[in-house]
Amino acid sequence: MPCLLITTLLIHSHIWLILVQMLFHILLVRCGLFDWYI
């Protein structure tokens, strides 16, 4: 059971990491586009 919990935690943290990276990428792209417009 503890092993399963650790595995689930790792998977969730991995998914969270990907989501955060995607969010930062979107923000950077938007900021870059706004810089181009200005």
Long-range contacts (C-beta under 8 A, 24 or more apart in sequence): none
